[in-house]
Amino acid sequence: MNVYEVRNNVKGAGEYILGAKQTGSHASYLVYGVLKPREKGRELKAGKGHEELFLVIKGRFKVTGHCEGEIGEGQAIHLKGEEICVVENLTDVEAIYVLAGGHSDGGHH
């Protein structure tokens, strides 16, 4: 069994990508992200041939762009291909999210 350290690879705000480099597989990936209190402007885009699920672990986010509204803990949105959403942390504490993605039909490299 391979256990991958994810959370401790993010120092402050930013993202850590668990993907092919660590697993040896291009089928799926996971992104662990942290936004500073009230941070805005983090762009979400799965990219051509990919789809992602954005799941809020901690906090509340304003989402603009392809998706519009607010999303909170335990809620997720689905992103496909070139769709772009921008998220903003609406709270006074660090907000945490996970993006889980993979190849969509015909999106294999």
VENGI-V671532 format. One record per backbone hydrogen bond with DSSP energy under -0.5 kcal/mol. NH is the residue of the N-H (numbers start at 1). CO is the residue of the C=O. E is the energy in kcal/mol with one decimal. If there is no record, write none. Layout:
nh=NH co=CO e=E
nh=NH co=CO e=E
This chain:
nh=3 co=1 e=-0.5
nh=6 co=4 e=-0.6
nh=9 co=6 e=-2.0
nh=10 co=7 e=-1.6
nh=11 co=9 e=-0.6
nh=12 co=10 e=-0.7
nh=14 co=34 e=-2.4
nh=16 co=32 e=-2.0
nh=18 co=16 e=-0.6
nh=18 co=30 e=-3.5
nh=19 co=17 e=-0.7
nh=22 co=19 e=-1.1
nh=23 co=19 e=-2.9
nh=24 co=20 e=-2.3
nh=29 co=101 e=-2.3
nh=30 co=18 e=-2.4
nh=31 co=99 e=-3.3
nh=32 co=16 e=-2.6
nh=33 co=31 e=-0.6
nh=33 co=97 e=-2.8
nh=34 co=14 e=-2.8
nh=35 co=95 e=-2.6
nh=38 co=91 e=-1.5
nh=39 co=36 e=-2.3
nh=41 co=87 e=-0.7
nh=42 co=87 e=-1.6
nh=43 co=41 e=-0.6
nh=44 co=85 e=-3.7
nh=46 co=83 e=-0.5
nh=47 co=81 e=-3.0
nh=50 co=47 e=-2.1
nh=51 co=102 e=-2.2
nh=52 co=79 e=-2.6
nh=53 co=100 e=-2.4
nh=54 co=77 e=-2.6
nh=55 co=53 e=-0.6
nh=55 co=98 e=-3.1
nh=56 co=75 e=-2.4
nh=57 co=55 e=-0.5
nh=57 co=96 e=-2.4
nh=58 co=96 e=-2.1
nh=61 co=71 e=-3.0
nh=62 co=88 e=-2.3
nh=63 co=69 e=-3.6
nh=64 co=86 e=-2.4
nh=66 co=84 e=-3.1
nh=69 co=63 e=-2.1
nh=71 co=61 e=-2.3
nh=73 co=59 e=-0.8
nh=74 co=56 e=-2.9
nh=75 co=72 e=-2.3
nh=77 co=54 e=-1.8
nh=79 co=52 e=-3.1
nh=81 co=50 e=-2.8
nh=83 co=80 e=-2.2
nh=85 co=44 e=-2.3
nh=86 co=64 e=-2.6
nh=87 co=42 e=-2.8
nh=88 co=62 e=-1.8
nh=89 co=39 e=-3.1
nh=90 co=60 e=-2.9
nh=90 co=88 e=-0.6
nh=95 co=35 e=-2.3
nh=96 co=58 e=-2.0
nh=97 co=33 e=-2.3
nh=98 co=55 e=-2.4
nh=99 co=31 e=-2.7
nh=100 co=53 e=-2.2
nh=101 co=29 e=-2.4
nh=102 co=51 e=-1.9
nh=103 co=27 e=-0.9
nh=104 co=49 e=-2.1
nh=107 co=104 e=-2.9
